[in-house]
Amino acid sequence: MILLLLGTALFAAVHFIPSLAPTIKAAWVERLGENGYKGIFSLLLLAALAMIITGWRSATPVFLYNPPAILHPIALGLLVIAFALLVISNRASRLRRLIRHPQLTAVALWGIAHLLVNGDSRSLVLFAGMSLWAMGEIIAINRREGVWIKDATVPPWHTEGITLIIVAILVAVVIAAHPWLAGVPVM
């Protein structure tokens, strides 16, 4: 469990450097160059992910609460929204004008959805940790960047249809791969 906790903390800490500690980032970029900084950043994130995966697999879950079955469809709905936000974060979309940080919002929703259906200690560490990081990152970025100036360009409506098709494919792939990735089926 310690490894899972440390991996989650390292993941959050590395991501917080640009938003909460820009002077540290600037010093690293000055010392290592932009590519050197990105390389160290990437290596630290890979280390964090390795710690999270190893920590998750080695931790013995202790059940803290028993989520009611009625929360399962709500969690699935939140996950579909999270995947839609992930897709929207990387595409031109009218919906990007509604949510300032679609990718971070997706991570927060992903974590919350998993907490609705998993009541064990390792789920609490990982999913609450990732959700708290994403919400903290949103706050930090908003403070740093100030008022949100929305993009004036709006893509044509047909791009939204393509976005929905991509979301449907992504959700289907995740549902199919979830038993292999997480060891439990979605349904």
N, CA and C atoms as a LAMMPS dump frame, in Angstrom:
ITEM: TIMESTEP
0
ITEM: NUMBER OF ATOMS
561
ITEM: BOX BOUNDS ff ff ff
-5.0000000000000000e+02 5.0000000000000000e+02
-5.0000000000000000e+02 5.0000000000000000e+02
-5.0000000000000000e+02 5.0000000000000000e+02
ITEM: ATOMS id mol type element x y z
1 1 1 N 0.825 -1.195 0
2 1 2 C 0 0 0
3 1 3 C 0.87 1.259 0
4 2 1 N 2.012 1.176 0.659
5 2 2 C 2.918 2.326 0.719
6 2 3 C 3.394 2.707 -0.677
7 3 1 N 3.717 1.707 -1.49
8 3 2 C 4.188 1.969 -2.847
9 3 3 C 3.106 2.649 -3.679
10 4 1 N 1.864 2.22 -3.517
11 4 2 C 0.737 2.843 -4.22
12 4 3 C 0.58 4.296 -3.782
13 5 1 N 0.667 4.528 -2.504
14 5 2 C 0.554 5.886 -1.961
15 5 3 C 1.695 6.771 -2.46
16 6 1 N 2.923 6.255 -2.428
17 6 2 C 4.081 7.024 -2.895
18 6 3 C 4 7.298 -4.396
19 7 1 N 3.555 6.322 -5.168
20 7 2 C 3.412 6.515 -6.608
21 7 3 C 2.377 7.571 -6.942
22 8 1 N 1.249 7.529 -6.25
23 8 2 C 0.201 8.528 -6.463
24 8 3 C 0.701 9.915 -6.061
25 9 1 N 1.417 9.987 -4.952
26 9 2 C 1.964 11.275 -4.497
27 9 3 C 3.014 11.804 -5.478
28 10 1 N 3.876 10.928 -5.987
29 10 2 C 4.887 11.357 -6.954
30 10 3 C 4.231 11.851 -8.245
31 11 1 N 3.206 11.137 -8.713
32 11 2 C 2.478 11.545 -9.912
33 11 3 C 1.935 12.961 -9.741
34 12 1 N 1.296 13.21 -8.594
35 12 2 C 0.722 14.532 -8.33
36 12 3 C 1.818 15.584 -8.191
37 13 1 N 2.864 15.264 -7.45
38 13 2 C 3.936 16.244 -7.213
39 13 3 C 4.602 16.678 -8.515
40 14 1 N 4.895 15.735 -9.382
41 14 2 C 5.536 16.065 -10.66
42 14 3 C 4.624 16.962 -11.487
43 15 1 N 3.331 16.647 -11.506
44 15 2 C 2.395 17.469 -12.272
45 15 3 C 2.185 18.853 -11.654
46 16 1 N 2.344 18.953 -10.349
47 16 2 C 2.154 20.254 -9.694
48 16 3 C 3.325 21.21 -9.919
49 17 1 N 4.485 20.707 -10.319
50 17 2 C 5.653 21.576 -10.494
51 17 3 C 5.365 22.747 -11.43
52 18 1 N 4.851 22.519 -12.649
53 18 2 C 4.612 23.68 -13.533
54 18 3 C 3.563 24.662 -12.993
55 19 1 N 2.55 24.153 -12.281
56 19 2 C 1.473 25.045 -11.851
57 19 3 C 1.716 25.685 -10.488
58 20 1 N 2.367 24.976 -9.571
59 20 2 C 2.568 25.517 -8.223
60 20 3 C 3.999 25.967 -7.946
61 21 1 N 4.939 25.443 -8.73
62 21 2 C 6.342 25.776 -8.491
63 21 3 C 7.033 26.137 -9.807
64 22 1 N 6.57 27.191 -10.47
65 22 2 C 7.169 27.54 -11.765
66 22 3 C 8.646 27.914 -11.661
67 23 1 N 9.087 28.385 -10.497
68 23 2 C 10.517 28.714 -10.347
69 23 3 C 11.376 27.444 -10.368
70 24 1 N 10.856 26.354 -9.812
71 24 2 C 11.585 25.081 -9.873
72 24 3 C 11.665 24.617 -11.32
73 25 1 N 10.54 24.716 -12.023
74 25 2 C 10.543 24.321 -13.434
75 25 3 C 11.541 25.173 -14.217
76 26 1 N 11.517 26.472 -13.999
77 26 2 C 12.43 27.375 -14.719
78 26 3 C 13.889 27.038 -14.419
79 27 1 N 14.19 26.72 -13.164
80 27 2 C 15.56 26.363 -12.802
81 27 3 C 15.986 25.063 -13.483
82 28 1 N 15.094 24.089 -13.532
83 28 2 C 15.405 22.816 -14.197
84 28 3 C 15.588 23.015 -15.695
85 29 1 N 14.722 23.839 -16.305
86 29 2 C 14.848 24.104 -17.741
87 29 3 C 16.164 24.824 -18.023
88 30 1 N 16.532 25.767 -17.163
89 30 2 C 17.786 26.502 -17.346
90 30 3 C 18.996 25.567 -17.22
91 31 1 N 18.929 24.664 -16.253
92 31 2 C 20.044 23.765 -16.002
93 31 3 C 20.108 22.626 -17.025
94 32 1 N 18.936 22.069 -17.405
95 32 2 C 18.91 20.873 -18.244
96 32 3 C 18.5 21.143 -19.69
97 33 1 N 17.966 22.339 -19.95
98 33 2 C 17.388 22.617 -21.261
99 33 3 C 15.951 22.106 -21.299
100 34 1 N 15.177 22.563 -22.282
101 34 2 C 13.762 22.174 -22.385
102 34 3 C 13.618 20.661 -22.546
103 35 1 N 14.41 20.07 -23.435
104 35 2 C 14.316 18.623 -23.652
105 35 3 C 14.78 17.83 -22.437
106 36 1 N 15.788 18.317 -21.747
107 36 2 C 16.242 17.654 -20.525
108 36 3 C 15.173 17.673 -19.448
109 37 1 N 14.526 18.84 -19.304
110 37 2 C 13.43 18.948 -18.333
111 37 3 C 12.31 17.975 -18.682
112 38 1 N 11.916 17.962 -19.97
113 38 2 C 10.844 17.051 -20.398
114 38 3 C 11.239 15.596 -20.179
115 39 1 N 12.51 15.28 -20.399
116 39 2 C 12.982 13.922 -20.177
117 39 3 C 12.886 13.51 -18.716
118 40 1 N 13.348 14.383 -17.819
119 40 2 C 13.268 14.099 -16.377
120 40 3 C 11.805 14.006 -15.946
121 41 1 N 10.985 14.934 -16.431
122 41 2 C 9.547 14.939 -16.134
123 41 3 C 8.944 13.592 -16.54
124 42 1 N 9.245 13.144 -17.762
125 42 2 C 8.706 11.883 -18.271
126 42 3 C 9.206 10.689 -17.462
127 43 1 N 10.481 10.677 -17.129
128 43 2 C 11.024 9.572 -16.336
129 43 3 C 10.387 9.506 -14.949
130 44 1 N 10.18 10.657 -14.34
131 44 2 C 9.522 10.683 -13.034
132 44 3 C 8.083 10.179 -13.129
133 45 1 N 7.387 10.55 -14.204
134 45 2 C 6.009 10.064 -14.384
135 45 3 C 5.978 8.562 -14.648
136 46 1 N 6.927 8.067 -15.442
137 46 2 C 6.997 6.619 -15.665
138 46 3 C 7.282 5.888 -14.354
139 47 1 N 8.172 6.442 -13.535
140 47 2 C 8.456 5.851 -12.227
141 47 3 C 7.198 5.859 -11.355
142 48 1 N 6.466 6.972 -11.377
143 48 2 C 5.226 7.061 -10.596
144 48 3 C 4.217 6.018 -11.062
145 49 1 N 4.058 5.88 -12.379
146 49 2 C 3.106 4.892 -12.91
147 49 3 C 3.542 3.472 -12.555
148 50 1 N 4.837 3.185 -12.627
149 50 2 C 5.331 1.856 -12.24
150 50 3 C 5.047 1.595 -10.759
151 51 1 N 5.246 2.615 -9.924
152 51 2 C 4.965 2.467 -8.495
153 51 3 C 3.471 2.257 -8.256
154 52 1 N 2.637 2.995 -8.99
155 52 2 C 1.192 2.852 -8.834
156 52 3 C 0.75 1.446 -9.231
157 53 1 N 1.202 0.98 -10.387
158 53 2 C 0.794 -0.349 -10.867
159 53 3 C 1.297 -1.444 -9.933
160 54 1 N 2.567 -1.382 -9.57
161 54 2 C 3.138 -2.387 -8.665
162 54 3 C 2.478 -2.309 -7.294
163 55 1 N 2.27 -1.084 -6.811
164 55 2 C 1.62 -0.901 -5.517
165 55 3 C 0.199 -1.411 -5.511
166 56 1 N -0.535 -1.173 -6.595
167 56 2 C -1.925 -1.633 -6.706
168 56 3 C -1.962 -3.16 -6.671
169 57 1 N -1.099 -3.782 -7.466
170 57 2 C -1.118 -5.245 -7.576
171 57 3 C -0.625 -5.925 -6.312
172 58 1 N 0.259 -5.282 -5.568
173 58 2 C 0.82 -5.92 -4.361
174 58 3 C 0.016 -5.607 -3.096
175 59 1 N -0.834 -4.59 -3.144
176 59 2 C -1.587 -4.207 -1.94
177 59 3 C -2.75 -5.167 -1.709
178 60 1 N -2.937 -5.519 -0.473
179 60 2 C -4.094 -6.321 -0.097
180 60 3 C -5.217 -5.356 0.251
181 61 1 N -6.3 -5.384 -0.527
182 61 2 C -7.372 -4.426 -0.259
183 61 3 C -8.098 -4.732 1.048
184 62 1 N -8.343 -3.682 1.793
185 62 2 C -9.141 -3.76 3.01
186 62 3 C -10.449 -3.052 2.706
187 63 1 N -11.564 -3.738 2.866
188 63 2 C -12.84 -3.138 2.516
189 63 3 C -13.288 -2.158 3.595
190 64 1 N -13.555 -0.935 3.164
191 64 2 C -13.913 0.152 4.064
192 64 3 C -15.405 0.443 4.053
193 65 1 N -16.027 0.266 2.91
194 65 2 C -17.469 0.48 2.781
195 65 3 C -17.987 -0.372 1.64
196 66 1 N -19.279 -0.668 1.691
197 66 2 C -19.916 -1.484 0.663
198 66 3 C -20.807 -0.587 -0.193
199 67 1 N -20.348 -0.227 -1.404
200 67 2 C -21.141 0.671 -2.245
201 67 3 C -22.461 0.011 -2.665
202 68 1 N -23.567 0.742 -2.572
203 68 2 C -24.846 0.17 -3.015
204 68 3 C -24.861 -0.032 -4.53
205 69 1 N -25.549 -1.069 -4.969
206 69 2 C -25.608 -1.422 -6.39
207 69 3 C -26.218 -0.307 -7.238
208 70 1 N -27.057 0.52 -6.642
209 70 2 C -27.703 1.598 -7.402
210 70 3 C -26.692 2.615 -7.937
211 71 1 N -25.498 2.662 -7.332
212 71 2 C -24.473 3.611 -7.779
213 71 3 C -23.758 3.158 -9.051
214 72 1 N -23.887 1.886 -9.409
215 72 2 C -23.171 1.364 -10.574
216 72 3 C -23.555 2.085 -11.878
217 73 1 N -24.848 2.236 -12.192
218 73 2 C -25.178 2.961 -13.434
219 73 3 C -24.763 4.436 -13.394
220 74 1 N -24.787 5.032 -12.21
221 74 2 C -24.337 6.429 -12.085
222 74 3 C -22.844 6.504 -12.385
223 75 1 N -22.097 5.559 -11.838
224 75 2 C -20.651 5.517 -12.09
225 75 3 C -20.368 5.318 -13.576
226 76 1 N -21.105 4.423 -14.224
227 76 2 C -20.912 4.204 -15.657
228 76 3 C -21.206 5.474 -16.451
229 77 1 N -22.249 6.185 -16.078
230 77 2 C -22.559 7.453 -16.744
231 77 3 C -21.45 8.479 -16.583
232 78 1 N -20.903 8.569 -15.356
233 78 2 C -19.785 9.489 -15.113
234 78 3 C -18.557 9.1 -15.933
235 79 1 N -18.34 7.804 -16.086
236 79 2 C -17.191 7.347 -16.871
237 79 3 C -17.353 7.677 -18.353
238 80 1 N -18.554 7.535 -18.873
239 80 2 C -18.787 7.91 -20.274
240 80 3 C -18.531 9.404 -20.454
241 81 1 N -18.994 10.211 -19.508
242 81 2 C -18.737 11.66 -19.575
243 81 3 C -17.23 11.923 -19.486
244 82 1 N -16.548 11.197 -18.613
245 82 2 C -15.093 11.371 -18.47
246 82 3 C -14.378 11.052 -19.781
247 83 1 N -14.761 9.963 -20.424
248 83 2 C -14.127 9.621 -21.704
249 83 3 C -14.462 10.646 -22.775
250 84 1 N -15.673 11.155 -22.752
251 84 2 C -16.033 12.215 -23.709
252 84 3 C -15.158 13.449 -23.475
253 85 1 N -14.947 13.798 -22.229
254 85 2 C -14.094 14.953 -21.926
255 85 3 C -12.646 14.716 -22.354
256 86 1 N -12.162 13.49 -22.196
257 86 2 C -10.805 13.179 -22.663
258 86 3 C -10.683 13.381 -24.171
259 87 1 N -11.675 12.918 -24.894
260 87 2 C -11.656 13.083 -26.358
261 87 3 C -11.765 14.56 -26.713
262 88 1 N -12.668 15.262 -26.059
263 88 2 C -12.872 16.688 -26.334
264 88 3 C -11.603 17.487 -26.049
265 89 1 N -10.832 17.066 -25.057
266 89 2 C -9.621 17.819 -24.707
267 89 3 C -8.588 17.801 -25.832
268 90 1 N -8.714 16.869 -26.746
269 90 2 C -7.75 16.74 -27.835
270 90 3 C -8.349 17.026 -29.211
271 91 1 N -9.544 17.574 -29.252
272 91 2 C -10.209 17.859 -30.526
273 91 3 C -10.856 19.236 -30.492
274 92 1 N -11.027 19.787 -31.669
275 92 2 C -11.822 21.015 -31.764
276 92 3 C -13.267 20.629 -31.471
277 93 1 N -13.898 21.326 -30.56
278 93 2 C -15.262 20.981 -30.172
279 93 3 C -15.956 22.196 -29.579
280 94 1 N -17.24 22.291 -29.842
281 94 2 C -18.049 23.336 -29.219
282 94 3 C -18.104 23.134 -27.706
283 95 1 N -18.014 21.886 -27.289
284 95 2 C -18.102 21.566 -25.865
285 95 3 C -16.893 22.076 -25.079
286 96 1 N -15.773 22.297 -25.747
287 96 2 C -14.595 22.851 -25.055
288 96 3 C -14.86 24.259 -24.557
289 97 1 N -15.874 24.898 -25.101
290 97 2 C -16.229 26.238 -24.638
291 97 3 C -17.005 26.178 -23.324
292 98 1 N -17.431 24.987 -22.91
293 98 2 C -18.199 24.833 -21.674
294 98 3 C -17.328 24.469 -20.474
295 99 1 N -16.233 23.768 -20.735
296 99 2 C -15.387 23.277 -19.653
297 99 3 C -13.957 23.707 -19.916
298 100 1 N -13.399 24.449 -18.993
299 100 2 C -12.064 25.016 -19.176
300 100 3 C -10.971 23.949 -19.201
301 101 1 N -11.098 22.944 -18.367
302 101 2 C -10.073 21.912 -18.245
303 101 3 C -10.705 20.53 -18.446
304 102 1 N -11.027 20.174 -19.684
305 102 2 C -11.732 18.908 -19.894
306 102 3 C -10.93 17.675 -19.475
307 103 1 N -9.625 17.677 -19.692
308 103 2 C -8.832 16.499 -19.351
309 103 3 C -8.744 16.313 -17.836
310 104 1 N -8.497 17.383 -17.108
311 104 2 C -8.433 17.282 -15.651
312 104 3 C -9.804 16.969 -15.052
313 105 1 N -10.85 17.536 -15.627
314 105 2 C -12.209 17.224 -15.175
315 105 3 C -12.507 15.749 -15.416
316 106 1 N -12.019 15.217 -16.544
317 106 2 C -12.206 13.799 -16.84
318 106 3 C -11.526 12.931 -15.793
319 107 1 N -10.317 13.287 -15.389
320 107 2 C -9.599 12.504 -14.373
321 107 3 C -10.366 12.546 -13.044
322 108 1 N -10.855 13.724 -12.675
323 108 2 C -11.622 13.84 -11.423
324 108 3 C -12.88 12.976 -11.482
325 109 1 N -13.608 13.025 -12.599
326 109 2 C -14.823 12.207 -12.734
327 109 3 C -14.495 10.717 -12.754
328 110 1 N -13.391 10.349 -13.41
329 110 2 C -12.952 8.954 -13.446
330 110 3 C -12.719 8.448 -12.024
331 111 1 N -12.037 9.236 -11.217
332 111 2 C -11.771 8.834 -9.845
333 111 3 C -13.031 8.74 -9.009
334 112 1 N -13.886 9.735 -9.134
335 112 2 C -15.142 9.737 -8.361
336 112 3 C -16.011 8.55 -8.749
337 113 1 N -16.106 8.276 -10.051
338 113 2 C -16.914 7.136 -10.515
339 113 3 C -16.402 5.835 -9.919
340 114 1 N -15.091 5.666 -9.886
341 114 2 C -14.536 4.438 -9.322
342 114 3 C -14.765 4.349 -7.816
343 115 1 N -14.762 5.479 -7.133
344 115 2 C -15.042 5.458 -5.689
345 115 3 C -16.5 5.105 -5.399
346 116 1 N -17.385 5.381 -6.355
347 116 2 C -18.799 5.035 -6.178
348 116 3 C -19.028 3.524 -6.205
349 117 1 N -18.124 2.781 -6.839
350 117 2 C -18.341 1.335 -6.974
351 117 3 C -17.252 0.478 -6.321
352 118 1 N -16.234 1.112 -5.759
353 118 2 C -15.152 0.371 -5.105
354 118 3 C -14.955 0.924 -3.699
355 119 1 N -15.152 0.094 -2.707
356 119 2 C -15.053 0.555 -1.33
357 119 3 C -13.857 0.033 -0.585
358 120 1 N -12.762 -0.246 -1.282
359 120 2 C -11.588 -0.801 -0.607
360 120 3 C -10.496 0.256 -0.443
361 121 1 N -9.516 -0.073 0.376
362 121 2 C -8.467 0.877 0.751
363 121 3 C -7.6 1.291 -0.434
364 122 1 N -7.221 0.361 -1.296
365 122 2 C -6.355 0.748 -2.404
366 122 3 C -7.102 1.608 -3.424
367 123 1 N -8.411 1.362 -3.596
368 123 2 C -9.214 2.218 -4.479
369 123 3 C -9.299 3.627 -3.905
370 124 1 N -9.453 3.708 -2.594
371 124 2 C -9.519 5.025 -1.96
372 124 3 C -8.22 5.795 -2.182
373 125 1 N -7.077 5.135 -2.024
374 125 2 C -5.789 5.799 -2.219
375 125 3 C -5.646 6.27 -3.663
376 126 1 N -5.853 5.367 -4.615
377 126 2 C -5.627 5.714 -6.021
378 126 3 C -6.671 6.685 -6.558
379 127 1 N -7.938 6.334 -6.445
380 127 2 C -8.976 7.124 -7.1
381 127 3 C -9.243 8.449 -6.386
382 128 1 N -9.214 8.446 -5.057
383 128 2 C -9.358 9.72 -4.349
384 128 3 C -8.12 10.582 -4.573
385 129 1 N -6.954 9.945 -4.556
386 129 2 C -5.715 10.696 -4.788
387 129 3 C -5.691 11.357 -6.155
388 130 1 N -6.077 10.624 -7.188
389 130 2 C -6.073 11.19 -8.537
390 130 3 C -7.14 12.274 -8.686
391 131 1 N -8.297 12.063 -8.094
392 131 2 C -9.361 13.08 -8.17
393 131 3 C -8.947 14.354 -7.447
394 132 1 N -8.37 14.201 -6.267
395 132 2 C -7.921 15.379 -5.511
396 132 3 C -6.815 16.118 -6.253
397 133 1 N -5.889 15.349 -6.861
398 133 2 C -4.835 15.993 -7.662
399 133 3 C -5.451 16.789 -8.809
400 134 1 N -6.374 16.188 -9.552
401 134 2 C -6.965 16.865 -10.711
402 134 3 C -7.701 18.139 -10.29
403 135 1 N -8.453 18.064 -9.2
404 135 2 C -9.172 19.26 -8.736
405 135 3 C -8.197 20.324 -8.25
406 136 1 N -7.152 19.911 -7.552
407 136 2 C -6.133 20.871 -7.119
408 136 3 C -5.414 21.5 -8.288
409 137 1 N -5.144 20.721 -9.31
410 137 2 C -4.481 21.231 -10.517
411 137 3 C -5.361 22.255 -11.23
412 138 1 N -6.649 21.986 -11.296
413 138 2 C -7.58 22.942 -11.911
414 138 3 C -7.523 24.275 -11.17
415 139 1 N -7.574 24.222 -9.857
416 139 2 C -7.526 25.44 -9.047
417 139 3 C -6.199 26.176 -9.262
418 140 1 N -5.094 25.429 -9.246
419 140 2 C -3.775 26.049 -9.409
420 140 3 C -3.627 26.701 -10.786
421 141 1 N -4.073 26.015 -11.822
422 141 2 C -3.969 26.577 -13.177
423 141 3 C -4.853 27.81 -13.31
424 142 1 N -6.059 27.743 -12.772
425 142 2 C -6.958 28.903 -12.848
426 142 3 C -6.365 30.11 -12.132
427 143 1 N -5.73 29.898 -10.997
428 143 2 C -5.082 31.01 -10.279
429 143 3 C -3.926 31.588 -11.083
430 144 1 N -3.151 30.693 -11.691
431 144 2 C -1.989 31.136 -12.456
432 144 3 C -2.404 31.871 -13.727
433 145 1 N -3.421 31.367 -14.43
434 145 2 C -3.788 31.921 -15.731
435 145 3 C -4.842 33.013 -15.65
436 146 1 N -5.558 33.118 -14.551
437 146 2 C -6.564 34.162 -14.412
438 146 3 C -7.84 33.857 -15.169
439 147 1 N -8.464 34.904 -15.664
440 147 2 C -9.772 34.788 -16.312
441 147 3 C -9.658 33.92 -17.563
442 148 1 N -10.647 33.065 -17.749
443 148 2 C -10.693 32.16 -18.898
444 148 3 C -11.19 32.918 -20.111
445 149 1 N -10.358 32.992 -21.126
446 149 2 C -10.752 33.593 -22.398
447 149 3 C -11.045 32.444 -23.341
448 150 1 N -12.321 32.295 -23.672
449 150 2 C -12.751 31.169 -24.501
450 150 3 C -12.337 31.378 -25.945
451 151 1 N -12.043 30.273 -26.596
452 151 2 C -11.685 30.285 -28.004
453 151 3 C -12.879 30.781 -28.818
454 152 1 N -12.633 31.759 -29.671
455 152 2 C -13.716 32.334 -30.479
456 152 3 C -14.087 31.449 -31.655
457 153 1 N -13.143 30.623 -32.101
458 153 2 C -13.445 29.773 -33.249
459 153 3 C -14.308 28.608 -32.813
460 154 1 N -15.319 28.357 -33.582
461 154 2 C -16.233 27.26 -33.279
462 154 3 C -16.26 26.331 -34.488
463 155 1 N -15.961 25.049 -34.277
464 155 2 C -15.943 24.123 -35.407
465 155 3 C -17.356 23.848 -35.931
466 156 1 N -17.448 23.346 -37.127
467 156 2 C -18.771 23.01 -37.662
468 156 3 C -19.4 21.859 -36.877
469 157 1 N -20.721 21.731 -36.963
470 157 2 C -21.451 20.746 -36.182
471 157 3 C -21.032 19.318 -36.496
472 158 1 N -20.62 19.035 -37.727
473 158 2 C -20.286 17.642 -38.053
474 158 3 C -19.089 17.13 -37.25
475 159 1 N -18.26 18.023 -36.753
476 159 2 C -17.128 17.561 -35.934
477 159 3 C -17.606 16.969 -34.61
478 160 1 N -18.752 17.442 -34.121
479 160 2 C -19.303 16.884 -32.877
480 160 3 C -19.734 15.435 -33.085
481 161 1 N -20.277 15.136 -34.251
482 161 2 C -20.658 13.755 -34.561
483 161 3 C -19.446 12.844 -34.598
484 162 1 N -18.364 13.326 -35.191
485 162 2 C -17.128 12.546 -35.231
486 162 3 C -16.601 12.34 -33.809
487 163 1 N -16.682 13.37 -32.999
488 163 2 C -16.247 13.265 -31.6
489 163 3 C -17.049 12.187 -30.878
490 164 1 N -18.353 12.156 -31.069
491 164 2 C -19.193 11.143 -30.414
492 164 3 C -18.846 9.734 -30.886
493 165 1 N -18.517 9.577 -32.155
494 165 2 C -18.111 8.263 -32.667
495 165 3 C -16.812 7.828 -31.997
496 166 1 N -15.868 8.752 -31.878
497 166 2 C -14.593 8.436 -31.215
498 166 3 C -14.837 8.047 -29.76
499 167 1 N -15.721 8.777 -29.076
500 167 2 C -16.045 8.459 -27.676
501 167 3 C -16.64 7.054 -27.587
502 168 1 N -17.573 6.726 -28.477
503 168 2 C -18.207 5.399 -28.453
504 168 3 C -17.178 4.293 -28.659
505 169 1 N -16.249 4.499 -29.587
506 169 2 C -15.201 3.499 -29.829
507 169 3 C -14.302 3.373 -28.601
508 170 1 N -13.915 4.504 -28.021
509 170 2 C -13.045 4.488 -26.842
510 170 3 C -13.718 3.761 -25.679
511 171 1 N -14.984 4.053 -25.437
512 171 2 C -15.715 3.395 -24.346
513 171 3 C -15.785 1.887 -24.603
514 172 1 N -16.061 1.479 -25.841
515 172 2 C -16.13 0.052 -26.167
516 172 3 C -14.788 -0.638 -25.941
517 173 1 N -13.707 0.015 -26.334
518 173 2 C -12.366 -0.556 -26.146
519 173 3 C -12.061 -0.687 -24.656
520 174 1 N -12.379 0.333 -23.885
521 174 2 C -12.101 0.277 -22.443
522 174 3 C -12.937 -0.807 -21.775
523 175 1 N -14.202 -0.932 -22.154
524 175 2 C -15.048 -1.988 -21.579
525 175 3 C -14.463 -3.36 -21.901
526 176 1 N -14 -3.527 -23.131
527 176 2 C -13.425 -4.812 -23.528
528 176 3 C -12.093 -5.081 -22.82
529 177 1 N -11.281 -4.047 -22.639
530 177 2 C -9.943 -4.223 -22.068
531 177 3 C -9.929 -4.173 -20.541
532 178 1 N -10.98 -3.666 -19.914
533 178 2 C -10.989 -3.484 -18.459
534 178 3 C -10.702 -4.772 -17.685
535 179 1 N -11.285 -5.922 -18.069
536 179 2 C -10.954 -7.147 -17.321
537 179 3 C -9.466 -7.488 -17.384
538 180 1 N -8.842 -7.234 -18.52
539 180 2 C -7.418 -7.508 -18.673
540 180 3 C -6.584 -6.487 -17.912
541 181 1 N -6.97 -5.202 -17.98
542 181 2 C -6.212 -4.136 -17.325
543 181 3 C -6.379 -4.131 -15.822
544 182 1 N -7.636 -4.253 -15.365
545 182 2 C -7.941 -4.089 -13.943
546 182 3 C -8.305 -5.373 -13.229
547 183 1 N -8.529 -6.434 -14
548 183 2 C -8.859 -7.704 -13.368
549 183 3 C -10.327 -7.889 -13.038
550 184 1 N -11.149 -6.896 -13.378
551 184 2 C -12.597 -7.012 -13.123
552 184 3 C -13.361 -6.494 -14.338
553 185 1 N -14.494 -7.124 -14.666
554 185 2 C -15.298 -6.623 -15.778
555 185 3 C -16.036 -5.342 -15.381
556 186 1 N -16.379 -4.534 -16.377
557 186 2 C -17.121 -3.297 -16.126
558 186 3 C -18.561 -3.615 -15.763
559 187 1 N -19.146 -4.546 -16.45
560 187 2 C -20.559 -4.885 -16.228
561 187 3 C -20.684 -6.051 -15.268
